[in-house]
Amino acid sequence: MCRPRPDGLRGVPGTSYELGRLAMVKAPALQRVGRAEEAVKLLRKAAVTFRAHGERLWYVDARIAEGAALYHLGAIEQALEVWRSVENDPLLDDVRTVRLAHNIALCHADLGL
């Protein structure tokens, strides 16, 4: 029988890096079933894991996803803070740069900035 894991990934063996990648897949599913707060926690933990493993682009992607989960929860200021924290990362490609600019603009509009 599998013991529950504190990160919600019950019965899943693997390194913290592998669990971080799994969290990137699990988080959107959690959001779709109304468990966005859980998704935010998983994504935040995944980001920490990726940073610790030197996987900067995975870190940025986890932070972008975390910001999206926060935004959909209505935590606009928190989402803006998360997205601002990675908007100038040198590893951003054109797609990620545009996505972040768009998301930050949505926050500004929502906050009346």
C-alpha positions in Angstrom: 0.0 0.0 0.0 1.3 3.5 -0.9 1.8 5.9 1.9 0.5 9.5 1.4 3.1 12.0 0.5 3.0 15.5 1.9 3.1 16.9 -1.6 0.0 15.1 -2.7 1.9 12.8 -5.1 0.9 9.6 -3.2 2.8 6.5 -4.3 5.0 8.2 -6.8 8.6 7.2 -6.5 11.4 9.3 -7.8 13.7 12.2 -7.2 12.6 15.7 -6.3 13.4 16.7 -9.8 11.1 14.1 -11.3 8.4 15.0 -8.8 8.7 18.6 -9.9 8.2 17.7 -13.5 5.2 15.6 -12.5 3.8 18.6 -10.5 3.9 20.6 -13.8 1.5 18.0 -15.3 -0.7 17.5 -12.2 -1.2 21.2 -11.4 -3.4 22.1 -14.5 -5.5 19.0 -13.8 -6.0 20.1 -10.2 -7.1 23.5 -11.4 -9.7 22.0 -13.7 -11.3 20.1 -10.9 -11.5 23.1 -8.5 -8.3 22.5 -6.5 -6.3 25.5 -7.6 -4.9 26.2 -4.2 -3.3 22.8 -4.2 -2.0 23.5 -7.7 -0.3 26.7 -6.5 1.4 24.9 -3.7 2.7 22.2 -6.1 3.9 24.7 -8.6 5.7 26.7 -6.0 7.4 23.6 -4.7 8.3 22.6 -8.2 9.9 26.0 -8.9 12.0 25.6 -5.8 13.1 22.1 -6.9 14.0 23.2 -10.4 16.0 26.2 -9.1 17.9 23.9 -6.7 18.7 21.5 -9.6 20.0 24.4 -11.8 17.1 24.0 -14.2 16.4 27.7 -14.7 14.0 27.4 -17.7 11.9 24.8 -15.8 12.0 27.2 -12.8 10.6 30.0 -15.0 7.9 27.8 -16.5 6.8 26.7 -13.0 6.6 30.4 -11.9 4.6 31.3 -15.0 2.2 28.5 -14.3 2.0 29.5 -10.6 1.1 33.0 -11.6 -1.6 31.7 -13.9 -3.1 29.6 -11.1 -3.0 32.5 -8.7 -4.6 34.8 -11.3 -7.5 32.3 -11.9 -8.0 32.2 -8.1 -8.5 36.0 -8.2 -5.2 36.7 -6.4 -4.2 39.3 -9.0 -1.6 41.1 -6.9 0.2 37.8 -6.1 0.1 36.7 -9.7 1.6 40.0 -10.8 4.4 39.6 -8.2 5.2 36.1 -9.4 5.2 37.1 -13.1 7.3 40.2 -12.4 9.9 38.0 -10.6 10.8 36.2 -13.9 9.9 38.8 -16.6 13.6 39.8 -17.2 15.1 36.3 -17.0 17.7 36.0 -19.8 16.5 32.5 -20.7 13.0 33.8 -21.8 12.3 33.1 -25.5 9.9 35.2 -27.6 6.8 33.2 -26.7 7.5 33.3 -22.9 8.3 37.0 -23.1 5.0 37.8 -24.9 3.0 35.6 -22.6 4.5 37.3 -19.5 3.9 40.8 -21.0 0.3 39.8 -21.8 -0.3 38.4 -18.3 1.2 41.4 -16.6 -0.9 43.7 -18.7 -4.0 41.8 -17.6 -3.1 42.3 -14.0 -2.5 46.0 -14.6 -5.9 46.3 -16.2 -7.6 44.4 -13.4 -5.9 46.5 -10.7 -6.5 49.7 -12.6 -2.8 50.5 -12.9 
